[in-house]
């Protein structure tokens, strides 16, 4: 009897497996990390069903995981011929950036921005017309309760508009645009690059490996200027700027230790050559590192830095003074937890 049940169960499994679509089989392979086998299955399936959108989208994801940027771009171009979408353009921007085709990235981002602007304008006009109608009814109405009702309708209308706007942004797959922008600005050497990278990593931590590699490459390419020890009038702005850039880049990919070391090196050159600096300049330089230490729960180091600031400079530091109260409070909490 048991053998009979086992045979029935085995046949039912085979039947279920046979009933699965090629897409479902490929998805299962994708989910267990076998991207190569999933790709092979999807390619074979797409030869017979070239307009299967879901299968082609899954194939793009497989190529993404295997870092086959050219193949991913090829599939997006095929999709765009029969199923054009802004989200594919966003993906195209990402893969072009990873493929270091920054001219393509710029043209795609400009196109997306223009398209989104036109869509927003159209929707805004539509909602404004509806809002004007509601306002005109409210102005003609004498019943205070009905006037209030019109007010509620207006609030609801603007709330709908904000939701629609957000849906339009989400439909572009903003993560892909962020990656493309981060890599694009990093390539240009723009100061906004670290913030773009940080925003991207916070949105999707799985993308850190692409950006991490690029950021480390960028750090290795930045030439360290030679300090001018001989000239007492030289403030060595170049070397301070170098350490500041390196610190920001390390911070953008979450390399806390390296970021702190470079922020400290920047402060070393600042302290040694800016004895006549303004209060605001001193406050800002120390505040940048103080804030970063607090963000990374390095409260003891932050307090030590503040004490160093006070012993080095006899000036008012409003930014640092306001920030240090938070540091002391958090350090107290941290210490009490350790003693529990």
GIPEVEN-V122083 format. One record per run of one state. SS is the DSSP state (A for helix, B for strand, O for the rest). FROM is the first residue (numbers start at 1). TO is the last residue. Records with the same first field share a line. If there is no record, write none. Layout:
SS->FROM-TO + FROM-TO
This chain:
O->1-1 + 20-21 + 32-34 + 49-52 + 66-68 + 83-85 + 99-101 + 141-143 + 172-173 + 189-192 + 204-204 + 222-236 + 253-255 + 274-278 + 296-298 + 313-317 + 340-340
A->2-19 + 22-31 + 35-48 + 53-65 + 69-82 + 86-98 + 102-140 + 144-171 + 174-188 + 193-203 + 205-221 + 237-252 + 256-273 + 279-295 + 299-312 + 318-339
